[in-house]
Amino acid sequence: MDQPTGSSQDAQSLPVCYRHPDRETGIRCTRCERPICPDCMVSASVGFQCPDCVRGGSGTGHAPDAARPRTIAGGTITADPRLLTKILIGINLAIFIAVQTSDALRNDLVLLGAWPPASLNPTEGVAGGEWYRLVTSMFTHEAPWHIAFNMLSLWWLGGPLEAALGRARYLTLYLCSGLAGSALAYLLASPTTATLGASGAIFGLFGATAVLMRRLNYDMRPIIALLVINLIFTFSPGFNISWQAHIGGLVAGVIIGYAMVHAPRRRRALVQYGTCALVLAVIVLVTVLRTLQLT
């Protein structure tokens, strides 16, 4: 973990460790945000924690809401920090197996703007009233390589994020990012183009991971390099990739991720879920406007 550096004048303004007042430090506990020196740091799954938080908040002078183990975003620390990630992977795999045996099922689940083509009154697709496709398309895959890549990315990115945010916030981030990707694809892609895959949600996890790593002062070069490589593939001709879904999910992930890890403690839930509500409002507005345009 990179520690802040600066001039001697900057160093004089650093806070002091809450247990050792004679020691200045730029590191804070990821649960209660009190300054801690190297001797007080206890390595955790995300960042460092103070001894009181590790003991469950039994120390004196501890913040009231820090008595219960909390993640950096205020979520509850659980015994299995990857439970929701496993469930999401299981849902994707189950739907993948199901659509292999039924083309009709796959056609009912993919994101489709309007059908028949050039119709002023589409009977199928989102414009035809099948708004559920914005959600079901997020869990639908056709090619084995497609689902393999997305599920590996979900496991690699989702586990640490679920541990850092907590289950409720992590699931909200995942669903909002996926919906944002679906909404942008619905808005900008041809209405007769079928779109499917969890890539919008995955790119949302990319964006939130970058924000989290920046918040914890981690080396961001690996995640930035991986994101750039994925964006190159996204916009490369011949791969038949929905760049709209990727960009929509990425933007939503960055916005929601920033709200999750930078929300002030006293208004944490209001800022976090209020931001998610605003993102959902934009998704609904975009969807309604596009539907009006197609009908």
VEXFILO-142034 format. One record per residue (C-alpha): residue in three letters; z, y, x. Coordinates in Angstrom, 3 decimals, always signed. Layout:
BEGIN
node aa ALA; pz Z; py Y; px X
...
//
This chain:
BEGIN
node aa MET; pz +0.000; py +0.000; px +0.000
node aa ASP; pz -1.002; py +3.335; px +1.485
node aa GLN; pz +1.817; py +5.801; px +1.752
node aa PRO; pz +1.202; py +9.537; px +1.302
node aa THR; pz +0.688; py +11.519; px +4.478
node aa GLY; pz +0.666; py +15.204; px +5.057
node aa SER; pz +1.864; py +18.081; px +7.178
node aa SER; pz +5.490; py +18.668; px +8.174
node aa GLN; pz +5.668; py +21.398; px +5.568
node aa ASP; pz +4.585; py +18.929; px +2.871
node aa ALA; pz +7.109; py +16.388; px +4.117
node aa GLN; pz +9.958; py +18.801; px +3.552
node aa SER; pz +9.149; py +18.874; px -0.165
node aa LEU; pz +9.242; py +15.100; px -0.588
node aa PRO; pz +11.957; py +13.682; px -2.887
node aa VAL; pz +14.831; py +11.708; px -1.423
node aa CYS; pz +15.758; py +8.095; px -2.133
node aa TYR; pz +18.157; py +7.866; px -5.065
node aa ARG; pz +20.353; py +5.453; px -3.086
node aa HIS; pz +20.014; py +7.126; px +0.320
node aa PRO; pz +19.973; py +10.927; px -0.145
node aa ASP; pz +19.313; py +11.472; px +3.565
node aa ARG; pz +15.936; py +9.684; px +3.431
node aa GLU; pz +12.764; py +11.356; px +2.159
node aa THR; pz +10.134; py +9.178; px +0.534
node aa GLY; pz +6.835; py +9.387; px -1.309
node aa ILE; pz +7.248; py +6.048; px -3.055
node aa ARG; pz +8.624; py +5.629; px -6.575
node aa CYS; pz +9.764; py +2.599; px -8.540
node aa THR; pz +6.948; py +1.451; px -10.825
node aa ARG; pz +9.424; py +0.883; px -13.705
node aa CYS; pz +11.814; py +3.852; px -13.708
node aa GLU; pz +9.815; py +6.124; px -11.337
node aa ARG; pz +12.847; py +7.024; px -9.226
node aa PRO; pz +12.113; py +7.668; px -5.514
node aa ILE; pz +12.945; py +4.748; px -3.228
node aa CYS; pz +12.923; py +4.399; px +0.556
node aa PRO; pz +11.524; py +1.379; px +2.449
node aa ASP; pz +14.965; py -0.292; px +2.576
node aa CYS; pz +15.230; py -0.129; px -1.235
node aa MET; pz +11.699; py -1.283; px -2.037
node aa VAL; pz +11.408; py -4.675; px -3.690
node aa SER; pz +7.856; py -5.998; px -3.802
node aa ALA; pz +6.635; py -6.755; px -7.329
node aa SER; pz +3.418; py -8.005; px -8.920
node aa VAL; pz +2.335; py -4.362; px -9.229
node aa GLY; pz +3.729; py -1.854; px -6.720
node aa PHE; pz +7.404; py -1.685; px -5.727
node aa GLN; pz +10.604; py -1.635; px -7.759
node aa CYS; pz +14.109; py -0.344; px -7.077
node aa PRO; pz +17.063; py -2.748; px -6.766
node aa ASP; pz +18.511; py -1.665; px -10.122
node aa CYS; pz +15.320; py -2.506; px -12.017
node aa VAL; pz +15.086; py -5.865; px -10.276
node aa ARG; pz +18.646; py -6.633; px -11.408
node aa GLY; pz +17.756; py -5.677; px -14.964
node aa GLY; pz +19.081; py -2.127; px -14.942
node aa SER; pz +22.713; py -2.907; px -14.256
node aa GLY; pz +23.151; py -0.064; px -11.754
node aa THR; pz +24.942; py +3.139; px -12.581
node aa GLY; pz +23.011; py +6.212; px -13.521
node aa HIS; pz +20.010; py +4.178; px -14.552
node aa ALA; pz +17.646; py +5.582; px -17.143
node aa PRO; pz +18.422; py +4.067; px -20.602
node aa ASP; pz +14.924; py +2.717; px -21.179
node aa ALA; pz +14.747; py +1.211; px -17.716
node aa ALA; pz +17.434; py -1.347; px -18.553
node aa ARG; pz +14.770; py -3.651; px -19.902
node aa PRO; pz +12.077; py -4.823; px -17.489
node aa ARG; pz +8.974; py -2.707; px -18.013
node aa THR; pz +5.511; py -2.528; px -16.504
node aa ILE; pz +4.117; py +0.631; px -14.966
node aa ALA; pz +2.587; py +1.477; px -18.369
node aa GLY; pz +5.798; py +0.798; px -20.289
node aa GLY; pz +4.929; py -2.685; px -21.516
node aa THR; pz +7.348; py -5.597; px -21.580
node aa ILE; pz +7.290; py -7.927; px -18.593
node aa THR; pz +6.632; py -11.493; px -19.747
node aa ALA; pz +7.054; py -14.946; px -18.245
node aa ASP; pz +3.308; py -15.623; px -18.297
node aa PRO; pz +1.463; py -12.399; px -17.373
node aa ARG; pz -1.935; py -14.047; px -17.923
node aa LEU; pz -1.382; py -15.485; px -21.396
node aa LEU; pz -3.738; py -13.113; px -23.249
node aa THR; pz -6.352; py -13.440; px -20.519
node aa LYS; pz -6.277; py -17.219; px -20.969
node aa ILE; pz -6.581; py -16.841; px -24.748
node aa LEU; pz -9.549; py -14.463; px -24.428
node aa ILE; pz -11.290; py -16.856; px -22.060
node aa GLY; pz -10.596; py -19.714; px -24.469
node aa ILE; pz -12.110; py -17.802; px -27.410
node aa ASN; pz -15.234; py -16.984; px -25.403
node aa LEU; pz -15.644; py -20.593; px -24.284
node aa ALA; pz -15.121; py -21.941; px -27.801
node aa ILE; pz -17.762; py -19.622; px -29.265
node aa PHE; pz -20.130; py -20.425; px -26.399
node aa ILE; pz -19.863; py -24.155; px -27.160
node aa ALA; pz -20.313; py -23.515; px -30.876
node aa VAL; pz -23.501; py -21.453; px -30.521
node aa GLN; pz -25.064; py -24.104; px -28.273
node aa THR; pz -25.324; py -26.353; px -31.305
node aa SER; pz -26.348; py -23.713; px -33.837
node aa ASP; pz -29.024; py -21.073; px -33.356
node aa ALA; pz -28.212; py -19.718; px -36.815
node aa LEU; pz -24.598; py -19.100; px -35.797
node aa ARG; pz -25.655; py -17.269; px -32.658
node aa ASN; pz -28.034; py -15.091; px -34.666
node aa ASP; pz -25.194; py -14.221; px -37.036
node aa LEU; pz -22.857; py -13.184; px -34.211
node aa VAL; pz -25.034; py -11.130; px -31.851
node aa LEU; pz -25.228; py -7.351; px -31.997
node aa LEU; pz -28.317; py -6.466; px -34.015
node aa GLY; pz -29.016; py -2.927; px -35.163
node aa ALA; pz -31.375; py -3.444; px -38.088
node aa TRP; pz -33.664; py -6.148; px -39.458
node aa PRO; pz -36.436; py -6.539; px -40.616
node aa PRO; pz -38.278; py -4.279; px -38.146
node aa ALA; pz -39.399; py -0.844; px -39.384
node aa SER; pz -37.590; py -1.363; px -42.669
node aa LEU; pz -36.086; py +1.653; px -44.405
node aa ASN; pz -33.579; py -0.654; px -46.079
node aa PRO; pz -32.467; py -3.244; px -43.497
node aa THR; pz -30.883; py -6.337; px -44.959
node aa GLU; pz -29.387; py -7.594; px -41.680
node aa GLY; pz -27.712; py -6.060; px -38.665
node aa VAL; pz -25.071; py -3.359; px -38.362
node aa ALA; pz -27.217; py -0.929; px -40.330
node aa GLY; pz -27.424; py -3.538; px -43.087
node aa GLY; pz -23.647; py -3.556; px -43.455
node aa GLU; pz -22.806; py -6.262; px -40.914
node aa TRP; pz -20.407; py -4.133; px -38.896
node aa TYR; pz -18.545; py -7.224; px -37.755
node aa ARG; pz -21.344; py -7.779; px -35.224
node aa LEU; pz -19.848; py -4.996; px -33.081
node aa VAL; pz -16.880; py -7.325; px -32.507
node aa THR; pz -18.374; py -10.824; px -32.587
node aa SER; pz -21.062; py -9.939; px -30.049
node aa MET; pz -18.257; py -9.256; px -27.530
node aa PHE; pz -17.341; py -12.958; px -27.550
node aa THR; pz -20.821; py -14.481; px -27.734
node aa HIS; pz -22.825; py -15.782; px -24.757
node aa GLU; pz -26.010; py -17.794; px -24.492
node aa ALA; pz -26.723; py -18.670; px -20.854
node aa PRO; pz -24.183; py -20.675; px -18.796
node aa TRP; pz -24.489; py -18.284; px -15.843
node aa HIS; pz -23.749; py -15.342; px -18.148
node aa ILE; pz -20.483; py -16.680; px -19.503
node aa ALA; pz -19.472; py -18.047; px -16.088
node aa PHE; pz -19.854; py -14.635; px -14.454
node aa ASN; pz -18.063; py -12.814; px -17.270
node aa MET; pz -15.161; py -15.257; px -17.461
node aa LEU; pz -14.638; py -15.212; px -13.695
node aa SER; pz -14.565; py -11.418; px -13.849
node aa LEU; pz -12.167; py -11.543; px -16.793
node aa TRP; pz -9.812; py -13.845; px -14.897
node aa TRP; pz -9.968; py -11.777; px -11.710
node aa LEU; pz -9.535; py -8.392; px -13.381
node aa GLY; pz -7.658; py -9.312; px -16.534
node aa GLY; pz -4.661; py -11.061; px -15.002
node aa PRO; pz -3.446; py -8.150; px -12.840
node aa LEU; pz -4.166; py -5.654; px -15.613
node aa GLU; pz -2.264; py -7.691; px -18.191
node aa ALA; pz +0.691; py -7.823; px -15.809
node aa ALA; pz +0.492; py -4.081; px -15.114
node aa LEU; pz -0.011; py -2.845; px -18.670
node aa GLY; pz +1.734; py -5.408; px -20.833
node aa ARG; pz +0.076; py -7.558; px -23.466
node aa ALA; pz -0.318; py -5.055; px -26.305
node aa ARG; pz -1.781; py -2.313; px -24.110
node aa TYR; pz -4.011; py -4.754; px -22.270
node aa LEU; pz -5.439; py -6.202; px -25.474
node aa THR; pz -5.999; py -2.694; px -26.863
node aa LEU; pz -7.852; py -1.720; px -23.679
node aa TYR; pz -10.021; py -4.840; px -23.830
node aa LEU; pz -11.010; py -4.487; px -27.480
node aa CYS; pz -11.608; py -0.721; px -27.346
node aa SER; pz -13.774; py -1.058; px -24.228
node aa GLY; pz -15.801; py -3.846; px -25.797
node aa LEU; pz -16.287; py -1.857; px -29.006
node aa ALA; pz -17.322; py +1.222; px -27.033
node aa GLY; pz -19.969; py -0.853; px -25.268
node aa SER; pz -21.217; py -2.252; px -28.569
node aa ALA; pz -21.315; py +1.204; px -30.159
node aa LEU; pz -23.341; py +2.743; px -27.312
node aa ALA; pz -25.758; py -0.202; px -27.353
node aa TYR; pz -26.132; py +0.216; px -31.120
node aa LEU; pz -26.773; py +3.939; px -30.663
node aa LEU; pz -29.253; py +3.882; px -27.791
node aa ALA; pz -30.945; py +0.465; px -27.770
node aa SER; pz -33.795; py -0.583; px -30.015
node aa PRO; pz -32.367; py -1.589; px -33.422
node aa THR; pz -34.238; py -4.887; px -33.244
node aa THR; pz -32.813; py -5.842; px -29.853
node aa ALA; pz -30.169; py -8.561; px -29.922
node aa THR; pz -27.253; py -7.855; px -27.574
node aa LEU; pz -24.422; py -10.230; px -26.714
node aa GLY; pz -21.752; py -10.789; px -24.093
node aa ALA; pz -18.326; py -9.603; px -22.976
node aa SER; pz -19.782; py -7.305; px -20.328
node aa GLY; pz -18.756; py -4.095; px -22.122
node aa ALA; pz -15.120; py -5.193; px -22.179
node aa ILE; pz -15.349; py -6.428; px -18.568
node aa PHE; pz -16.659; py -3.055; px -17.396
node aa GLY; pz -13.769; py -1.471; px -19.263
node aa LEU; pz -11.425; py -3.603; px -17.156
node aa PHE; pz -13.294; py -2.448; px -14.045
node aa GLY; pz -12.690; py +1.178; px -14.977
node aa ALA; pz -9.017; py +0.653; px -15.805
node aa THR; pz -8.466; py -1.306; px -12.584
node aa ALA; pz -9.889; py +1.554; px -10.529
node aa VAL; pz -7.577; py +4.011; px -12.292
node aa LEU; pz -4.553; py +1.750; px -11.755
node aa MET; pz -5.313; py +1.260; px -8.068
node aa ARG; pz -5.647; py +5.014; px -7.626
node aa ARG; pz -2.322; py +5.516; px -9.406
node aa LEU; pz -0.605; py +3.075; px -7.025
node aa ASN; pz -2.336; py +4.510; px -3.928
node aa TYR; pz -4.003; py +1.180; px -3.178
node aa ASP; pz -7.173; py +0.906; px -1.101
node aa MET; pz -9.914; py +1.481; px -3.661
node aa ARG; pz -12.850; py +0.500; px -1.484
node aa PRO; pz -13.032; py -3.138; px -2.677
node aa ILE; pz -13.081; py -2.285; px -6.405
node aa ILE; pz -15.526; py +0.599; px -5.885
node aa ALA; pz -17.859; py -1.608; px -3.850
node aa LEU; pz -17.762; py -4.324; px -6.507
node aa LEU; pz -18.369; py -1.789; px -9.271
node aa VAL; pz -21.328; py -0.257; px -7.434
node aa ILE; pz -22.871; py -3.708; px -6.924
node aa ASN; pz -22.523; py -4.438; px -10.633
node aa LEU; pz -24.059; py -1.088; px -11.571
node aa ILE; pz -27.007; py -1.781; px -9.271
node aa PHE; pz -27.633; py -5.060; px -11.087
node aa THR; pz -27.128; py -3.293; px -14.414
node aa PHE; pz -29.963; py -0.836; px -13.815
node aa SER; pz -32.249; py -3.150; px -11.848
node aa PRO; pz -35.461; py -4.056; px -13.707
node aa GLY; pz -36.050; py -7.685; px -14.566
node aa PHE; pz -32.425; py -8.659; px -15.294
node aa ASN; pz -32.602; py -7.813; px -19.012
node aa ILE; pz -29.099; py -6.315; px -18.993
node aa SER; pz -27.761; py -3.960; px -21.643
node aa TRP; pz -26.845; py -0.960; px -19.510
node aa GLN; pz -25.654; py +0.817; px -22.651
node aa ALA; pz -22.898; py -1.745; px -23.205
node aa HIS; pz -21.845; py -1.590; px -19.553
node aa ILE; pz -21.649; py +2.197; px -19.417
node aa GLY; pz -19.936; py +2.473; px -22.805
node aa GLY; pz -17.265; py -0.022; px -21.781
node aa LEU; pz -16.798; py +1.578; px -18.365
node aa VAL; pz -16.268; py +5.086; px -19.755
node aa ALA; pz -13.818; py +3.841; px -22.382
node aa GLY; pz -11.947; py +1.803; px -19.773
node aa VAL; pz -11.519; py +4.782; px -17.459
node aa ILE; pz -10.297; py +7.050; px -20.274
node aa ILE; pz -7.871; py +4.535; px -21.764
node aa GLY; pz -6.736; py +3.300; px -18.358
node aa TYR; pz -5.917; py +6.843; px -17.275
node aa ALA; pz -3.878; py +7.421; px -20.415
node aa MET; pz -2.061; py +4.120; px -19.941
node aa VAL; pz -0.834; py +4.724; px -16.381
node aa HIS; pz -0.476; py +8.524; px -16.373
node aa ALA; pz +1.200; py +9.096; px -19.748
node aa PRO; pz +4.536; py +10.924; px -19.448
node aa ARG; pz +7.476; py +8.602; px -20.058
node aa ARG; pz +8.943; py +10.560; px -22.957
node aa ARG; pz +5.679; py +10.508; px -24.915
node aa ARG; pz +4.215; py +7.396; px -23.377
node aa ALA; pz +3.350; py +5.425; px -26.520
node aa LEU; pz +2.059; py +8.516; px -28.332
node aa VAL; pz -0.300; py +9.451; px -25.495
node aa GLN; pz -1.436; py +5.893; px -24.833
node aa TYR; pz -2.162; py +4.787; px -28.376
node aa GLY; pz -3.254; py +8.278; px -29.408
node aa THR; pz -5.967; py +8.122; px -26.738
node aa CYS; pz -7.024; py +4.689; px -27.991
node aa ALA; pz -7.189; py +6.075; px -31.544
node aa LEU; pz -9.421; py +8.935; px -30.384
node aa VAL; pz -11.731; py +6.477; px -28.608
node aa LEU; pz -11.908; py +4.364; px -31.770
node aa ALA; pz -12.656; py +7.481; px -33.832
node aa VAL; pz -15.605; py +8.277; px -31.572
node aa ILE; pz -16.816; py +4.677; px -31.890
node aa VAL; pz -16.680; py +4.878; px -35.685
node aa LEU; pz -18.442; py +8.256; px -35.693
node aa VAL; pz -21.230; py +7.006; px -33.436
node aa THR; pz -21.651; py +3.893; px -35.562
node aa VAL; pz -21.806; py +5.845; px -38.823
node aa LEU; pz -24.301; py +8.391; px -37.478
node aa ARG; pz -26.571; py +5.646; px -36.112
node aa THR; pz -26.391; py +3.769; px -39.399
node aa LEU; pz -27.367; py +6.878; px -41.323
node aa GLN; pz -30.283; py +7.349; px -38.956
node aa LEU; pz -31.549; py +3.797; px -39.472
node aa THR; pz -31.194; py +3.787; px -43.233
//
